[in-house]
Amino acid sequence: DKGNLPERLLQLSYDLAMFLRYRVFEENRCGQDGWIAIEDAASEFESFSVEDIETVIQESFSQDKPRFEKSFIGDRVHIRAFDVDGYRTRRGTRQRREGPVGGGGDGWGWGRSAAAWGRGAGGSW
């Protein structure tokens, strides 16, 4: 890929992507558009510094597309996972995606089947 990410930060890049794509939404720790203060994200990865996360944000690419983006909101740096299709909210109405997300899931972008959420095959949402 395009970036120059140090090998010691490869796992952080993956973990940060999962955190920003899923956990921040599940735990209501970000706005609808996915932005979270970099210090708040760094608190989840205690073995790494804010500078390490800045490096990951700048140097992580997936198929030559940036994996993350950052912006100033007020006087603080905020980050989010980059969505190649344009940012779509992961709260509220579920949006249909083609195929499973992350190698599994229900095709609705949630990454879990209805059964995994405690709803049987004929269950209602």
N, CA, C and O of each residue as an XYZ file, in Angstrom:
500
protein
N       0.820     -1.194      0.000
C       0.000      0.000      0.000
C       0.860      1.251      0.000
O       2.085      1.178      0.094
N       0.222      2.370     -0.104
C       0.864      3.659     -0.317
C       1.620      4.204      0.895
O       2.631      4.882      0.716
N       1.172      3.937      2.101
C       1.741      4.544      3.300
C       3.089      3.990      3.694
O       3.588      3.033      3.102
N       3.667      4.608      4.703
C       4.950      4.190      5.244
C       4.782      3.936      6.741
O       5.418      4.591      7.565
N       3.935      2.997      7.076
C       3.601      2.710      8.468
C       4.651      1.789      9.075
O       4.912      0.713      8.537
N       5.264      2.201     10.199
C       6.231      1.313     10.863
C       5.576     -0.003     11.263
O       4.410     -0.031     11.656
N       6.328     -1.086     11.161
C       5.784     -2.409     11.443
C       5.193     -2.506     12.854
O       4.192     -3.193     13.055
N       5.797     -1.829     13.823
C       5.306     -1.896     15.204
C       3.909     -1.295     15.365
O       3.263     -1.508     16.391
N       3.425     -0.532     14.344
C       2.110      0.109     14.414
C       1.055     -0.578     13.543
O      -0.081     -0.109     13.466
N       1.417     -1.684     12.889
C       0.466     -2.373     12.019
C      -0.756     -2.872     12.790
O      -1.886     -2.688     12.338
N      -0.543     -3.497     13.938
C      -1.676     -3.997     14.721
C      -2.528     -2.842     15.243
O      -3.753     -2.946     15.292
N      -1.883     -1.741     15.632
C      -2.637     -0.571     16.085
C      -3.525     -0.046     14.967
O      -4.657      0.363     15.225
N      -3.041     -0.049     13.740
C      -3.838      0.413     12.605
C      -5.109     -0.421     12.467
O      -6.199      0.122     12.289
N      -4.964     -1.728     12.548
C      -6.122     -2.614     12.456
C      -7.079     -2.385     13.626
O      -8.283     -2.222     13.430
N      -6.535     -2.373     14.841
C      -7.369     -2.210     16.039
C      -8.074     -0.856     16.050
O      -9.240     -0.766     16.435
N      -7.379      0.187     15.635
C      -7.977      1.522     15.590
C      -9.106      1.562     14.562
O     -10.138      2.187     14.803
N      -8.921      0.907     13.429
C      -9.977      0.851     12.414
C     -11.228      0.166     12.977
O     -12.340      0.655     12.779
N     -11.058     -0.944     13.664
C     -12.199     -1.644     14.248
C     -12.875     -0.782     15.320
O     -14.102     -0.723     15.400
N     -12.068     -0.127     16.130
C     -12.594      0.746     17.174
C     -13.415      1.885     16.570
O     -14.527      2.160     17.019
N     -12.863      2.543     15.552
C     -13.536      3.709     14.966
C     -14.719      3.326     14.088
O     -15.648      4.120     13.935
N     -14.708      2.144     13.515
C     -15.819      1.738     12.658
C     -16.995      1.160     13.438
O     -18.140      1.243     12.994
N     -16.716      0.582     14.588
C     -17.775     -0.140     15.291
C     -17.957      0.285     16.750
O     -19.034      0.743     17.130
N     -16.914      0.137     17.564
C     -17.092      0.345     19.005
C     -17.535      1.755     19.370
O     -18.380      1.911     20.251
N     -16.996      2.791     18.723
C     -17.404      4.149     19.090
C     -18.890      4.361     18.869
O     -19.522      5.130     19.592
N     -19.455      3.684     17.875
C     -20.895      3.786     17.615
C     -21.680      2.961     18.631
O     -22.676      3.427     19.184
N     -21.223      1.730     18.872
C     -21.916      0.855     19.817
C     -21.961      1.465     21.212
O     -22.934      1.283     21.944
N     -20.900      2.193     21.580
C     -20.785      2.774     22.915
C     -21.207      4.253     22.952
O     -21.040      4.922     23.972
N     -21.748      4.755     21.846
C     -22.200      6.148     21.754
C     -21.122      7.140     22.181
O     -21.379      8.059     22.960
N     -19.907      6.940     21.657
C     -18.789      7.791     22.045
C     -18.405      8.794     20.970
O     -17.395      9.486     21.097
N     -19.207      8.878     19.909
C     -18.891      9.805     18.818
C     -20.176     10.447     18.332
O     -21.274     10.042     18.714
N     -20.025     11.457     17.482
C     -21.188     12.031     16.836
C     -21.674     11.107     15.735
O     -21.035     10.097     15.441
N     -22.807     11.449     15.121
C     -23.365     10.593     14.065
C     -22.416     10.410     12.896
O     -22.477      9.397     12.200
N     -21.549     11.368     12.676
C     -20.634     11.255     11.548
C     -19.326     10.556     11.904
O     -18.432     10.464     11.062
N     -19.197     10.062     13.130
C     -18.072      9.212     13.489
C     -16.857      9.892     14.093
O     -15.894      9.200     14.422
N     -16.845     11.200     14.255
C     -15.678     11.905     14.791
C     -15.551     11.689     16.291
O     -16.540     11.758     17.020
N     -14.321     11.426     16.753
C     -14.008     11.298     18.174
C     -12.677     12.012     18.414
O     -11.781     11.956     17.571
N     -12.549     12.673     19.547
C     -11.292     13.361     19.873
C     -10.160     12.344     19.933
O     -10.324     11.244     20.461
N      -9.017     12.722     19.390
C      -7.886     11.801     19.317
C      -7.445     11.357     20.706
O      -7.028     10.212     20.880
N      -7.528     12.243     21.702
C      -7.149     11.867     23.064
C      -8.093     10.799     23.617
O      -7.663      9.894     24.333
N      -9.380     10.907     23.282
C     -10.343      9.898     23.732
C     -10.051      8.548     23.091
O     -10.145      7.512     23.750
N      -9.698      8.556     21.815
C      -9.328      7.309     21.138
C      -8.039      6.743     21.736
O      -7.925      5.536     21.947
N      -7.075      7.613     22.006
C      -5.785      7.168     22.552
C      -5.959      6.500     23.907
O      -5.185      5.611     24.260
N      -6.966      6.918     24.672
C      -7.174      6.317     25.993
C      -7.543      4.835     25.894
O      -7.416      4.104     26.876
N      -7.994      4.389     24.731
C      -8.318      2.980     24.507
C      -7.080      2.133     24.201
O      -7.123      0.905     24.280
N      -5.986      2.796     23.855
C      -4.774      2.090     23.429
C      -3.613      2.581     24.286
O      -2.741      3.309     23.812
N      -3.614      2.179     25.538
C      -2.682      2.714     26.528
C      -1.217      2.447     26.216
O      -0.355      3.193     26.682
N      -0.903      1.405     25.439
C       0.505      1.132     25.117
C       1.049      2.048     24.029
O       2.235      1.995     23.703
N       0.186      2.885     23.470
C       0.588      3.769     22.374
C       0.314      5.221     22.736
O      -0.594      5.522     23.511
N       1.111      6.111     22.166
C       0.959      7.542     22.429
C       0.037      8.184     21.388
O      -0.294      7.577     20.369
N      -0.365      9.411     21.668
C      -1.136     10.187     20.691
C      -0.311     10.342     19.415
O      -0.861     10.323     18.313
N       0.999     10.494     19.560
C       1.874     10.610     18.380
C       1.849      9.330     17.542
O       1.873      9.397     16.313
N       1.802      8.170     18.196
C       1.680      6.905     17.458
C       0.374      6.877     16.670
O       0.350      6.463     15.510
N      -0.703      7.315     17.300
C      -1.999      7.336     16.615
C      -1.967      8.328     15.462
O      -2.532      8.056     14.403
N      -1.314      9.480     15.647
C      -1.157     10.453     14.553
C      -0.421      9.811     13.372
O      -0.798     10.015     12.218
N       0.624      9.039     13.665
C       1.373      8.355     12.604
C       0.480      7.365     11.876
O       0.495      7.298     10.647
N      -0.298      6.597     12.627
C      -1.221      5.629     12.022
C      -2.223      6.357     11.127
O      -2.486      5.915     10.008
N      -2.782      7.467     11.606
C      -3.759      8.232     10.830
C      -3.133      8.706      9.514
O      -3.770      8.648      8.462
N      -1.912      9.163      9.579
C      -1.245      9.708      8.396
C      -0.738      8.645      7.426
O      -0.734      8.863      6.215
N      -0.312      7.497      7.949
C       0.397      6.518      7.119
C      -0.381      5.249      6.780
O       0.137      4.400      6.055
N      -1.602      5.092      7.278
C      -2.368      3.865      7.010
C      -3.227      4.023      5.771
O      -4.042      4.940      5.668
N      -3.029      3.119      4.842
C      -3.798      3.107      3.600
C      -4.304      1.701      3.352
O      -3.701      0.719      3.785
N      -5.415      1.622      2.652
C      -5.957      0.354      2.214
C      -6.231      0.487      0.726
O      -7.080      1.275      0.311
N      -5.519     -0.278     -0.063
C      -5.637     -0.191     -1.523
C      -5.480      1.247     -1.999
O      -6.277      1.736     -2.799
N      -4.450      1.917     -1.503
C      -4.095      3.291     -1.872
C      -5.123      4.339     -1.465
O      -5.073      5.470     -1.950
N      -6.040      3.987     -0.594
C      -6.997      4.955     -0.056
C      -6.708      5.106      1.435
O      -6.397      4.123      2.107
N      -6.809      6.331      1.960
C      -6.532      6.502      3.389
C      -7.514      5.703      4.242
O      -8.703      5.632      3.932
N      -7.011      5.111      5.306
C      -7.844      4.326      6.206
C      -8.553      5.227      7.221
O      -9.622      4.887      7.728
N      -7.941      6.380      7.510
C      -8.467      7.295      8.521
C      -8.430      8.729      8.000
O      -7.777      9.032      7.001
N      -9.144      9.594      8.699
C      -9.050     11.024      8.423
C      -9.096     11.770      9.744
O      -9.590     11.264     10.751
N      -8.565     12.995      9.713
C      -8.587     13.808     10.919
C      -9.015     15.221     10.570
O      -8.891     15.673      9.431
N      -9.525     15.906     11.593
C     -10.016     17.261     11.408
C      -9.993     17.964     12.762
O     -10.067     17.328     13.813
N      -9.889     19.279     12.712
C     -10.043     20.058     13.937
C     -11.519     20.359     14.117
O     -12.181     20.853     13.203
N     -12.023     20.060     15.291
C     -13.379     20.442     15.664
C     -13.193     21.269     16.926
O     -12.780     20.756     17.966
N     -13.504     22.555     16.820
C     -13.145     23.472     17.886
C     -11.633     23.579     17.909
O     -11.012     23.843     16.879
N     -11.039     23.378     19.066
C      -9.580     23.450     19.169
C      -8.941     22.082     19.378
O      -7.773     21.993     19.756
N      -9.705     21.014     19.131
C      -9.200     19.658     19.339
C      -9.153     18.882     18.034
O      -9.991     19.068     17.151
N      -8.154     18.004     17.927
C      -8.043     17.110     16.780
C      -9.018     15.956     16.987
O      -9.044     15.328     18.045
N      -9.815     15.691     15.961
C     -10.743     14.558     15.967
C     -10.380     13.635     14.814
O      -9.844     14.071     13.795
N     -10.681     12.349     14.991
C     -10.379     11.349     13.967
C     -11.606     10.483     13.727
O     -12.514     10.408     14.555
N     -11.606      9.835     12.573
C     -12.634      8.837     12.266
C     -12.094      7.912     11.189
O     -11.126      8.234     10.500
N     -12.730      6.769     11.056
C     -12.375      5.836      9.988
C     -12.898      6.410      8.679
O     -14.013      6.929      8.624
N     -12.101      6.316      7.639
C     -12.498      6.805      6.324
C     -13.424      5.793      5.676
O     -13.158      4.592      5.711
N     -14.504      6.268      5.088
C     -15.459      5.405      4.401
C     -15.390      5.736      2.916
O     -15.747      6.841      2.508
N     -14.936      4.787      2.110
C     -14.727      5.036      0.685
C     -16.008      5.378     -0.064
O     -15.948      5.985     -1.133
N     -17.149      5.005      0.466
C     -18.420      5.293     -0.197
C     -19.001      6.628      0.239
O     -20.146      6.938     -0.089
N     -18.227      7.427      0.979
C     -18.779      8.630      1.581
C     -19.290      8.229      2.940
O     -19.840      7.138      3.086
N     -19.133      9.055      3.921
C     -19.457      8.654      5.282
C     -20.939      8.456      5.458
O     -21.734      9.345      5.153
N     -21.306      7.313      5.943
C     -22.710      7.049      6.240
C     -22.802      6.720      7.728
O     -21.927      6.058      8.287
N     -23.814      7.167      8.322
C     -23.983      6.955      9.751
C     -24.177      5.481     10.061
O     -24.741      4.739      9.258
N     -23.719      5.070     11.203
C     -23.933      3.700     11.657
C     -24.961      3.682     12.779
O     -25.147      2.664     13.447
N     -25.618      4.800     12.979
C     -26.715      4.873     13.946
C     -28.015      5.016     13.187
O     -28.023      5.370     12.008
N     -29.101      4.743     13.859
C     -30.402      4.960     13.245
C     -30.732      3.895     12.229
O     -30.464      2.715     12.450
N     -31.312      4.301     11.119
C     -31.766      3.379     10.092
C     -30.594      2.622      9.501
O     -29.592      3.208      9.090
N     -30.740      1.323      9.468
C     -29.695      0.501      8.871
C     -29.735      0.650      7.363
O     -30.808      0.710      6.764
N     -28.566      0.709      6.755
C     -28.484      0.858      5.310
C     -27.988     -0.435      4.692
O     -26.997     -1.013      5.137
N     -28.678     -0.874      3.679
C     -28.346     -2.128      3.015
C     -27.018     -2.011      2.292
O     -26.781     -1.043      1.569
N     -26.152     -2.994      2.485
C     -24.890     -3.091      1.753
C     -24.902     -4.385      0.977
O     -25.586     -5.341      1.342
N     -24.144     -4.405     -0.090
C     -24.001     -5.636     -0.852
C     -22.977     -6.523     -0.166
O     -21.846     -6.100      0.074
N     -23.363     -7.732      0.147
C     -22.441     -8.697      0.726
C     -22.210     -8.460      2.200
O     -22.645     -7.448      2.749
N     -21.530     -9.386      2.840
C     -21.280     -9.289      4.275
C     -20.201     -8.264      4.589
O     -19.352     -7.959      3.751
N     -20.245     -7.743      5.794
C     -19.258     -6.789      6.272
C     -18.226     -7.540      7.089
O     -18.582     -8.326      7.968
N     -16.955     -7.309      6.813
C     -15.901     -7.932      7.609
C     -15.875     -9.440      7.533
O     -15.431    -10.103      8.470
N     -16.342     -9.989      6.435
C     -16.272    -11.429      6.262
C     -17.410    -12.184      6.932
O     -17.382    -13.414      6.979
N     -18.381    -11.499      7.436
C     -19.518    -12.155      8.062
C     -20.609    -11.135      8.271
O     -20.406     -9.951      8.000
N     -21.715    -11.549      8.727
C     -22.755    -10.581      9.029
C     -24.009    -10.833      8.228
O     -24.148    -11.837      7.528
N     -24.909     -9.891      8.356
C     -26.229    -10.066      7.782
C     -26.447     -9.293      6.484
O     -27.557     -9.298      5.951
N     -25.402     -8.621      5.956
C     -25.548     -7.867      4.720
C     -26.148     -6.486      4.928
O     -26.347     -5.741      3.968
N     -26.437     -6.142      6.174
C     -27.000     -4.824      6.472
C     -25.957     -3.877      7.027
O     -26.302     -2.770      7.442
N     -24.698     -4.270      7.050
C     -23.658     -3.389      7.539
C     -23.427     -3.466      9.037
O     -22.701     -2.641      9.592
N     -24.029     -4.439      9.698
C     -23.852     -4.544     11.136
C     -22.807     -5.574     11.523
O     -22.298     -5.537     12.643
N     -22.476     -6.486     10.630
C     -21.451     -7.469     10.923
C     -21.907     -8.592     11.837
O     -21.095     -9.421     12.248
N     -23.183     -8.630     12.160
C     -23.716     -9.723     12.974
C     -25.015    -10.182     12.349
O     -25.736     -9.401     11.728
N     -25.298    -11.437     12.521
C     -26.560    -11.951     12.007
C     -27.683    -11.618     12.978
O     -27.432    -11.248     14.125
N     -28.907    -11.749     12.521
C     -30.054    -11.513     13.386
C     -30.009    -12.432     14.595
O     -30.366    -12.027     15.701
N     -29.566    -13.677     14.385
C     -29.496    -14.631     15.489
C     -28.480    -14.183     16.536
O     -28.695    -14.385     17.731
N     -27.372    -13.576     16.098
C     -26.350    -13.114     17.036
C     -26.872    -11.994     17.915
O     -26.376    -11.796     19.024
N     -27.858    -11.265     17.440
C     -28.443    -10.171     18.215
C     -29.606    -10.679     19.079
O     -30.303     -9.893     19.720
N     -29.804    -12.006     19.085
C     -30.852    -12.567     19.924
C     -32.199    -12.602     19.235
O     -33.228    -12.761     19.891
N     -32.205    -12.455     17.932
C     -33.458    -12.511     17.185
C     -33.401    -13.765     16.302
O     -32.436    -13.981     15.569
N     -34.412    -14.552     16.387
C     -34.467    -15.764     15.581
C     -34.686    -15.450     14.115
O     -34.809    -14.286     13.732
N     -34.733    -16.475     13.308
C     -34.874    -16.307     11.877
C     -36.134    -15.538     11.510
O     -36.115    -14.768     10.550
N     -37.203    -15.719     12.227
C     -38.445    -15.016     11.897
C     -38.702    -13.809     12.784
O     -39.786    -13.227     12.752
N     -37.692    -13.430     13.586
C     -37.871    -12.331     14.534
C     -38.086    -10.994     13.858
O     -37.641    -10.781     12.730
N     -38.752    -10.113     14.532
C     -38.983     -8.777     13.976
C     -37.987     -7.797     14.549
O     -37.463     -8.006     15.643
N     -37.727     -6.747     13.833
C     -36.814     -5.702     14.269
C     -37.626     -4.636     14.931
O     -37.076     -3.634     15.389
